[in-house]
């Protein structure tokens, strides 16, 4: 099995683990790591669309996992 195959299987395993996360923040962080692994896979197979898409997904996943939730509007 090639190094690219190993990276792809690792990315798949990390993504599958995300289904066991108990909080939305943890889910996003694990999926962000998985997306980075998929981006590495894209590098290994020289696929720019895979790299770009997964860097965007990883960035958004990690950013939204740390973003503060908006306070609920007061009732009037």
C-alpha positions as CSV (number, residue, x, y, z in Angstrom):
1,X,0.0,0.0,0.0
2,X,1.3,3.5,-0.9
3,X,1.9,6.3,1.5
4,X,-1.1,8.1,-0.1
5,X,-3.3,5.2,0.6
6,X,-2.2,5.2,4.3
7,X,-3.0,8.9,4.5
8,X,-6.4,8.4,2.9
9,X,-7.2,5.5,5.3
10,X,-6.1,7.6,8.3
11,X,-8.3,10.5,7.2
12,X,-11.2,8.1,6.8
13,X,-10.6,6.7,10.4
14,X,-10.4,10.2,11.9
15,X,-13.6,11.3,10.2
16,X,-15.4,8.1,11.4
17,X,-14.3,8.8,15.0
18,X,-16.0,12.2,14.7
19,X,-19.4,10.4,14.9
20,X,-18.6,9.5,18.6
21,X,-18.1,13.2,19.7
22,X,-20.5,14.3,22.4
23,X,-20.4,18.1,21.8
24,X,-20.8,20.1,18.6
25,X,-17.4,21.8,19.3
26,X,-15.6,18.4,19.6
27,X,-17.3,17.2,16.4
28,X,-16.1,20.3,14.5
29,X,-12.6,20.0,15.8
30,X,-12.2,16.3,15.0
31,X,-13.7,16.9,11.5
32,X,-11.3,19.8,11.1
33,X,-8.4,17.4,11.8
34,X,-9.9,14.9,9.4
35,X,-10.1,17.6,6.7
36,X,-6.5,18.4,7.2
37,X,-5.7,14.7,6.8
38,X,-7.7,14.8,3.6
39,X,-5.8,17.8,2.4
40,X,-2.6,15.9,3.1
41,X,-4.0,13.1,1.0
42,X,-4.7,15.7,-1.8
43,X,-1.0,16.7,-1.6
44,X,0.1,13.1,-1.8
45,X,-2.0,12.5,-4.9
46,X,-1.3,16.0,-6.4
47,X,-5.0,17.0,-6.5
48,X,-5.4,20.7,-6.0
49,X,-9.2,20.7,-5.7
50,X,-9.0,18.1,-2.8
51,X,-6.4,20.3,-1.1
52,X,-8.3,23.6,-1.4
53,X,-11.7,22.1,-0.5
54,X,-10.3,20.4,2.6
55,X,-8.3,23.4,3.8
56,X,-11.5,25.5,3.6
57,X,-13.5,22.9,5.4
58,X,-10.8,22.5,8.1
59,X,-10.5,26.2,8.6
60,X,-14.3,26.7,9.0
61,X,-14.7,23.7,11.2
62,X,-12.0,24.8,13.6
63,X,-13.0,28.5,13.5
64,X,-16.7,27.7,14.3
65,X,-15.7,25.3,17.1
66,X,-14.0,28.2,18.9
67,X,-16.4,31.0,17.9
68,X,-18.5,32.3,20.7
69,X,-22.1,31.6,20.5
70,X,-24.3,34.6,20.2
71,X,-26.3,35.5,23.3
72,X,-30.0,34.9,23.0
73,X,-32.0,38.0,22.4
74,X,-33.8,39.3,25.5
75,X,-37.5,38.7,25.7
76,X,-39.7,41.8,25.7
